[in-house]
Amino acid sequence: MKKINHWINGKNVAGNDYFQTTNPATGDVLAEVASGG
């Protein structure tokens, strides 16, 4: 599964918390996305 981090000042920065994003048609998990504060 793909993990999507923050993009800050041109750098890929890991987050502390992540949430799953899903395909609404199938319910399949597409990626884990970093939560922004």
Summary of the structure (lengths in Angstrom):
residues: 37
radius of gyration: 11.2
end to end distance: 22.9
largest distance: 35.1
contacts: 66
relative contact order: 0.39
helix: 0%
strand: 54%
